[in-house]
Amino acid sequence: MPRRLTLILISVLIAVSALAAVNIWEETPGHERVELTPYIATGDVKPVSVIVCPGGSYFWHDINVEGHDVARWLQQNGITAFVLKYRAGGVWAFVSHYRLLWRGHRYPDPQDDLLQALRYVRSHAGKFGIDPTRIGAMGFSAGGHLVMSAAELFPQDERPAFVAPIYPVVTMTHESVHKRSRRGLLGDSKTRDAALRDTLSLELHVPTDCPPVFLVNCVDDPIVDYRNSVLLDSALTAQGVKHVYLQYRTGGHGFGASDTKGTAECRQWKEKFLEWITTIY
């Protein structure tokens, strides 16, 4: 078969593997549809898979740069990935503050969706050709908060096998809080709820049995104060949790797995993550 035709067929197979979005709540009558898009790795497949949670301040999703592009990069490196479009507040909630009167989407909706995504992928592991005991979660910005909350707040036997919060939102109480994400997650009527703020401040609740963590951020991040990751790193260290913290001087925010966004310095995280996975499995 000519090389050009072979490359075309490979590209088609990769594209097709990303088309079949599934509804993770399909077996729950009356539940709102929440989509999970699989990217099935082929060839030299690594023994792990990853659920990808894009950021967007818990109001929306940076679904391409921090979702589908990340999944394609993982897929191309032999890791089956799943992009989760979890429930978020929405643009109208951001603009109108309507959640002062009506619930809308708020905590624990995103967390419930990630928990259900983990259950769905595990129960369909044979279909996807993955190991149900080695499913991790990678999240960006608010999505980083989401995956780290799964590592801390989910029942021990339902947590991800590992998590990778990339330039994550972490705190809901410290002065470095990302206020838009706090409002997006808690809802307008709950932003002053001290108990809920405490519960969702992840630096305060790291368990000793937390799964391994791969943490990345940049000091020059103009969106989420870099001290969020410093707080989490300190808490992980205090609890003796196996983790890596890569703090880059430059790169900003929102670079995902891009080959052009951010800086050459921060884009090193991708290779470091692939190396880190081999140290775990």
SULNOR-V62628 format. One record per pair of residues at least 12 apart in sequence whose ideal C-beta (glycine too) atoms are under 10 Angstrom apart, sorted by the first residue. I is the first residue (numbers start at 1). J is the second residue. Records with the same first field share a line. If there is no record, write none. Layout:
I=J ; J
This chain:
10=42 ; 43
13=40 ; 42
14=39 ; 40 ; 41 ; 42 ; 72 ; 75 ; 76
15=39 ; 72
16=40
17=37 ; 38 ; 39 ; 40 ; 41 ; 42 ; 71 ; 72 ; 75 ; 80 ; 128
18=37 ; 38 ; 39 ; 40 ; 68 ; 71 ; 72 ; 75 ; 81 ; 83
19=37 ; 38
20=36 ; 37 ; 38 ; 40
21=33 ; 35 ; 36 ; 37 ; 38 ; 82 ; 83 ; 85
22=34 ; 35 ; 36 ; 37 ; 38 ; 82 ; 117 ; 120 ; 121 ; 124 ; 127
23=35 ; 36 ; 120
24=36 ; 82 ; 84 ; 85 ; 86 ; 113 ; 114 ; 115 ; 116 ; 117 ; 118 ; 119 ; 120 ; 121 ; 124
25=112 ; 113 ; 116 ; 117 ; 120
26=120
27=116 ; 120 ; 123
28=116
31=112 ; 116
32=87 ; 105 ; 109 ; 113
33=85 ; 87
34=84 ; 85 ; 86 ; 87 ; 109 ; 110 ; 112 ; 113 ; 114 ; 116 ; 117 ; 120
35=83 ; 84 ; 85 ; 86 ; 113 ; 117
36=51 ; 52 ; 82 ; 83 ; 84 ; 85 ; 86 ; 113 ; 116 ; 117 ; 120 ; 121 ; 124
37=52 ; 63 ; 67 ; 68 ; 71 ; 81 ; 82 ; 83 ; 84 ; 85
38=51 ; 71 ; 75 ; 80 ; 81 ; 82 ; 83 ; 121 ; 124 ; 127 ; 128 ; 130
39=52 ; 68 ; 70 ; 71 ; 72 ; 73 ; 74 ; 75 ; 76 ; 79 ; 80 ; 81 ; 82 ; 83
40=75 ; 80 ; 81 ; 82 ; 127 ; 128 ; 129 ; 130
41=74 ; 75 ; 76 ; 77 ; 78 ; 79 ; 80 ; 81 ; 128 ; 129 ; 130
42=75 ; 76 ; 78 ; 80 ; 129
43=76 ; 78
44=77 ; 78
45=75 ; 77 ; 78 ; 79 ; 80 ; 129 ; 130
46=74 ; 77 ; 78 ; 79 ; 80 ; 134 ; 274 ; 277 ; 278 ; 281
47=78 ; 79 ; 130 ; 131 ; 133 ; 134 ; 277 ; 278 ; 280 ; 281
48=74 ; 78 ; 79 ; 80 ; 81 ; 130 ; 131 ; 133 ; 134 ; 135 ; 136 ; 161 ; 162 ; 277 ; 278 ; 280 ; 281
49=74 ; 79 ; 80 ; 81 ; 82 ; 121 ; 125 ; 128 ; 129 ; 130 ; 131 ; 132 ; 134 ; 135 ; 136 ; 137 ; 161
50=70 ; 71 ; 74 ; 75 ; 79 ; 80 ; 81 ; 82 ; 83 ; 121 ; 130 ; 134 ; 135 ; 136 ; 137 ; 138 ; 147 ; 160 ; 161 ; 162 ; 163 ; 164 ; 273 ; 277
51=71 ; 81 ; 82 ; 83 ; 84 ; 86 ; 114 ; 117 ; 118 ; 120 ; 121 ; 135 ; 136 ; 137 ; 138 ; 139 ; 146 ; 147 ; 150 ; 160 ; 163
52=66 ; 67 ; 68 ; 69 ; 70 ; 71 ; 73 ; 74 ; 81 ; 82 ; 83 ; 84 ; 136 ; 137 ; 138 ; 139 ; 140 ; 143 ; 147 ; 164 ; 256 ; 257
53=66 ; 67 ; 70 ; 82 ; 83 ; 84 ; 85 ; 86 ; 110 ; 113 ; 114 ; 117 ; 137 ; 138 ; 139 ; 140 ; 141 ; 142 ; 143 ; 144 ; 145 ; 146 ; 147 ; 150 ; 163 ; 165
54=66 ; 67 ; 68 ; 69 ; 70 ; 71 ; 83 ; 84 ; 85 ; 86 ; 88 ; 138 ; 139 ; 140 ; 141 ; 142 ; 143 ; 146 ; 256
55=67 ; 88 ; 139 ; 140 ; 141 ; 142 ; 143 ; 144 ; 145 ; 146 ; 166 ; 167 ; 168 ; 169 ; 181 ; 223 ; 224 ; 253 ; 254 ; 256
56=86 ; 88 ; 89 ; 140 ; 141 ; 142 ; 143 ; 180 ; 181 ; 184 ; 254
57=88 ; 89 ; 94 ; 141 ; 142 ; 145 ; 169 ; 178 ; 179 ; 180 ; 181 ; 182 ; 183 ; 184 ; 185 ; 223 ; 224
58=86 ; 87 ; 88 ; 89 ; 93 ; 94 ; 105 ; 106 ; 107 ; 109 ; 110 ; 141 ; 142 ; 143 ; 145 ; 146 ; 169 ; 178 ; 180 ; 181 ; 182 ; 183 ; 184 ; 185 ; 186 ; 187
59=88 ; 89 ; 90 ; 91 ; 92 ; 93 ; 94 ; 95 ; 105 ; 142 ; 180 ; 181 ; 183 ; 184 ; 185
60=88 ; 89 ; 90 ; 91 ; 93 ; 94 ; 142 ; 184
61=83 ; 84 ; 85 ; 86 ; 88 ; 140 ; 142 ; 143
62=140 ; 141 ; 142 ; 143 ; 254 ; 256
63=83 ; 85
64=83 ; 256 ; 258
65=140 ; 254 ; 255 ; 256 ; 257 ; 258 ; 261
66=83 ; 138 ; 139 ; 140 ; 141 ; 142 ; 143 ; 144 ; 166 ; 167 ; 254 ; 255 ; 256 ; 257 ; 258
67=81 ; 83 ; 84 ; 85 ; 140 ; 143 ; 256 ; 257
68=81 ; 83 ; 256 ; 257
69=83 ; 256 ; 257 ; 258 ; 259 ; 261
70=83 ; 138 ; 139 ; 140 ; 143 ; 164 ; 166 ; 256 ; 257 ; 258 ; 270
71=83 ; 138 ; 257
72=257
73=256 ; 257 ; 258 ; 259 ; 270 ; 273 ; 274
74=138 ; 257 ; 270 ; 273 ; 274
76=257
77=257 ; 270 ; 271 ; 273 ; 274 ; 277
78=274 ; 277
79=130 ; 136 ; 138 ; 273 ; 274 ; 277
80=121 ; 128 ; 129 ; 130 ; 131 ; 135
81=136 ; 138
82=117 ; 118 ; 120 ; 121 ; 128 ; 130 ; 135 ; 137
83=117
84=110 ; 113 ; 114 ; 116 ; 117 ; 118 ; 120 ; 121 ; 137 ; 139 ; 143 ; 146 ; 147
85=113 ; 117
86=105 ; 109 ; 110 ; 111 ; 112 ; 113 ; 114 ; 116 ; 117 ; 139 ; 142 ; 143 ; 146
87=104 ; 105 ; 106 ; 108 ; 109 ; 110 ; 111 ; 112 ; 113
88=104 ; 105 ; 106 ; 109 ; 110 ; 113 ; 142 ; 143 ; 146 ; 184 ; 185
89=104 ; 105 ; 106 ; 109 ; 110 ; 180 ; 183 ; 184 ; 185 ; 186 ; 187 ; 188
90=104 ; 105 ; 184
92=104
93=105 ; 106 ; 183 ; 184 ; 187 ; 188
94=180 ; 183 ; 184 ; 188
96=188
97=183 ; 187 ; 188 ; 189
98=187 ; 188
99=183 ; 184 ; 186 ; 187 ; 188 ; 189 ; 190 ; 191
100=187 ; 188 ; 189 ; 190 ; 191
101=188 ; 189
102=187 ; 189
103=187 ; 189 ; 190
104=187 ; 188 ; 189
105=184 ; 185 ; 187
106=183 ; 184 ; 185 ; 186 ; 187 ; 188 ; 189 ; 190 ; 196
107=149 ; 184 ; 185 ; 186 ; 187 ; 190 ; 193 ; 196 ; 199 ; 200
108=149 ; 153 ; 185 ; 199 ; 200
109=185 ; 187
110=139 ; 142 ; 143 ; 145 ; 146 ; 149 ; 150 ; 184 ; 185
111=145 ; 146 ; 149 ; 150 ; 153 ; 154 ; 185 ; 200
113=146
114=137 ; 139 ; 143 ; 146 ; 147 ; 149 ; 150 ; 154 ; 160
115=150 ; 153 ; 154 ; 155 ; 158 ; 159 ; 160
117=135 ; 137 ; 150 ; 160
118=132 ; 135 ; 136 ; 137 ; 150 ; 154 ; 158 ; 159 ; 160 ; 161
119=158
121=135
122=135 ; 158
131=161 ; 281
132=161
133=161
134=160 ; 161 ; 162 ; 277 ; 280 ; 281
135=159 ; 160 ; 161 ; 162
136=150 ; 151 ; 159 ; 160 ; 161 ; 162 ; 163 ; 164 ; 211 ; 212 ; 214 ; 277 ; 280 ; 281
137=150 ; 151 ; 159 ; 160 ; 161 ; 162 ; 163 ; 164 ; 165 ; 211
138=160 ; 162 ; 163 ; 164 ; 165 ; 166 ; 214 ; 257 ; 273
139=163 ; 164 ; 165 ; 166 ; 167 ; 168 ; 169
140=164 ; 165 ; 166 ; 167 ; 168 ; 169 ; 216 ; 253 ; 254 ; 255 ; 256 ; 257
141=165 ; 166 ; 167 ; 168 ; 169 ; 178 ; 181 ; 217 ; 221 ; 223 ; 224 ; 228 ; 253 ; 254 ; 256
142=168 ; 169 ; 178 ; 180 ; 181 ; 182 ; 184 ; 185 ; 224
143=165 ; 166 ; 167 ; 168 ; 169
144=163 ; 164 ; 165 ; 166 ; 167 ; 168 ; 169 ; 170 ; 181 ; 202 ; 215 ; 216 ; 217 ; 224 ; 228 ; 229 ; 232
145=165 ; 168 ; 169 ; 170 ; 171 ; 172 ; 178 ; 181 ; 182 ; 185 ; 200 ; 201 ; 202 ; 224 ; 228 ; 232
146=163 ; 165 ; 168 ; 169 ; 185
147=160 ; 162 ; 163 ; 164 ; 165 ; 166 ; 168 ; 213
148=160 ; 163 ; 164 ; 165 ; 168 ; 169 ; 170 ; 202 ; 203 ; 205 ; 206 ; 210 ; 213 ; 215 ; 232 ; 236
149=163 ; 165 ; 168 ; 170 ; 185 ; 199 ; 200 ; 202 ; 205
150=163 ; 211
151=163 ; 165 ; 202 ; 206 ; 207 ; 209 ; 210 ; 211 ; 212 ; 213 ; 236 ; 241
152=199 ; 200 ; 202 ; 203 ; 204 ; 205 ; 206 ; 207 ; 210 ; 211 ; 235
153=199 ; 200 ; 202 ; 205 ; 207
154=211
156=207 ; 209 ; 210 ; 211
159=207 ; 209 ; 210 ; 211
160=211 ; 212
161=211 ; 212 ; 280 ; 281
162=210 ; 211 ; 212 ; 213 ; 214 ; 242 ; 243 ; 276 ; 277 ; 280 ; 281
163=210 ; 211 ; 212 ; 213 ; 214 ; 215 ; 243
164=212 ; 213 ; 214 ; 215 ; 216 ; 244 ; 269 ; 273 ; 276 ; 277
165=202 ; 213 ; 214 ; 215 ; 216 ; 217 ; 228 ; 229 ; 232
166=214 ; 215 ; 216 ; 217 ; 229 ; 246 ; 253 ; 255 ; 256 ; 257 ; 266 ; 269 ; 270 ; 273
167=215 ; 216 ; 217 ; 218 ; 221 ; 223 ; 224 ; 226 ; 228 ; 229 ; 248 ; 251 ; 252 ; 253 ; 254 ; 255 ; 256 ; 262 ; 266 ; 269
168=181 ; 202 ; 215 ; 216 ; 217 ; 224 ; 228 ; 229 ; 232
169=181 ; 182 ; 184 ; 185 ; 200 ; 202 ; 223 ; 224 ; 225 ; 228 ; 229
170=200 ; 201 ; 202 ; 203 ; 204 ; 215 ; 217 ; 224 ; 225 ; 227 ; 228 ; 229 ; 230 ; 231 ; 232 ; 233 ; 235
171=197 ; 200 ; 201 ; 202 ; 203 ; 204 ; 224 ; 225 ; 227 ; 228 ; 231 ; 232
172=185 ; 186 ; 191 ; 193 ; 194 ; 196 ; 197 ; 198 ; 199 ; 200 ; 201 ; 202 ; 203 ; 204
173=194 ; 197 ; 198 ; 200 ; 201 ; 203 ; 204 ; 231
174=201 ; 203 ; 204 ; 225 ; 227 ; 228 ; 230 ; 231
175=225 ; 227
176=224 ; 225 ; 226 ; 227 ; 228 ; 229 ; 230 ; 231
177=197 ; 201 ; 224 ; 225 ; 227 ; 228
178=221 ; 223 ; 224 ; 225 ; 228
179=191
180=223 ; 224
181=200 ; 223 ; 224 ; 228
182=196 ; 197 ; 200 ; 201
185=200
186=200
201=231 ; 235
202=228 ; 231 ; 232 ; 235 ; 236
203=227 ; 228 ; 229 ; 230 ; 231 ; 232 ; 233 ; 234 ; 235 ; 236 ; 238
204=231 ; 235
205=235 ; 239
206=232 ; 234 ; 235 ; 236 ; 237 ; 238 ; 239 ; 240 ; 241 ; 243
207=239 ; 241
208=238 ; 239 ; 240 ; 241
209=239 ; 241
210=235 ; 236 ; 239 ; 240 ; 241 ; 242 ; 243
211=241 ; 242 ; 243 ; 280
212=236 ; 241 ; 242 ; 243 ; 244 ; 276 ; 277 ; 279 ; 280
213=232 ; 233 ; 236 ; 241 ; 242 ; 243 ; 244 ; 245
214=243 ; 244 ; 245 ; 246 ; 269 ; 272 ; 273 ; 276 ; 277 ; 280
215=229 ; 230 ; 232 ; 233 ; 236 ; 243 ; 244 ; 245 ; 246 ; 247 ; 269
216=229 ; 244 ; 245 ; 246 ; 247 ; 248 ; 251 ; 255 ; 266 ; 268 ; 269 ; 270 ; 272 ; 273
217=229 ; 230 ; 232 ; 233 ; 245 ; 246 ; 247 ; 248 ; 251 ; 252 ; 253 ; 266 ; 269
218=246 ; 247 ; 248 ; 249 ; 250 ; 251 ; 252 ; 253 ; 255 ; 262 ; 263 ; 265 ; 266 ; 269
219=247 ; 248 ; 249 ; 250 ; 251 ; 252
220=248 ; 249 ; 250 ; 251 ; 252 ; 253 ; 263 ; 266
221=248 ; 250 ; 251 ; 252 ; 253 ; 254 ; 266
222=252 ; 253 ; 254
223=252 ; 253 ; 254
224=253 ; 254
226=247 ; 248 ; 249 ; 253
229=245 ; 246 ; 247
230=245 ; 247
232=245
233=245 ; 246 ; 247
242=279 ; 280
243=276
244=272 ; 273 ; 275 ; 276 ; 279
246=266 ; 268 ; 269 ; 272 ; 273 ; 276
248=262 ; 263 ; 265 ; 266 ; 267 ; 268 ; 269
249=263 ; 265 ; 266
250=262 ; 263 ; 264 ; 265 ; 266
251=263 ; 264 ; 265 ; 266 ; 267 ; 268 ; 269
252=266
253=266
255=267 ; 269 ; 270
256=270
257=269 ; 270 ; 273
258=270
